[in-house]
Amino acid sequence: MRRVLLIGIGAGDPEHLTVQAIKALNAVDVFFIVDKGDDKQDLVRLRKEICDRYVENASYRMVEVRDPERDRAASAYRAAVEDWRRRRADIYETLIQDELGEEGRGAFLVWGDPSLYDSTLAIVDEILARGNVAFELEVVPGISSIQVLAAKHRVTLTRVGRPVQITTGRLLSAGFPAEADDVVVMLDADCSFRQLADDEGEFDIYWGAYVGTEHELLVAGELSAVTDEIERIRSEARAMNGWIMDSYLLRRRSP
């Protein structure tokens, strides 16, 4: 039976790969590389460098496919995301069916960890549910950008007796989560942390972009003191590189 692997490749540093991930790479016949456009060629390049570095079997193939565009201006956010995922599922299903033989092994190399803030696992689950093509699925965990962010800032994500909540910039814009003191925010394009900056002395922020890569950027401090700096650095990096991946930990000073 066909076998599909989702392999977590870490947050950008090739040395983030686990021993399990390297073993999985060497069991793959075909790597499916999703091209997200000219601005994000660094993401394609890194995946190829990882294969060059760790895969000992030179007989593997790479199949590149263009990622469908998502309507980011749609007023119905959830409907737009569901439509984008459906079109992705159509493409991935065709790849699995056409590029893998009955005993073939294919893999998607997933940034960070496949189980955290990534749609690949949900898309592949949808393909399995359709029942048009049968395959076994294996998920190989990876080091997430959240782990790298905490390590780079030399902090823990949780404090004694307190949970940490992971959310999105879109949800943070509605307000700091109730009953939370430590909140990790992923991909906040609108810098929603600014709305909390007026509460001087209330929050610390540990921000990072491109963590684990050669473009890594880090800023930490009392939120109201570093808000302008983060926005400036983020805007300049986005303009220079054409894309940005960032996250941050917001921490209430007096939980």
Secondary structure, DSSP 8 states (H G I E B T S, - for coil): -EEEEEEE-BSS-GGG--HHHHHHHTT-SEEEEEE--GGGHHHHHHHHHHHHHH---TT-EEEEEE-----TT-S-HHHHHHHHHHHHHHHHHHHHHHHS-TT-EEEEEESB-TTSS-SHHHHHHHHHHHTSS-EEEEEE----HHHHHHHHHT--S--TT---EEEEHHHHTT-S-TT-SEEEEE--TT-GGGGGTTSTTTEEEEEEESTTSTT-EEEEEEHHHHHHHHHHHHHHHHHHHS---EEEEEEES--
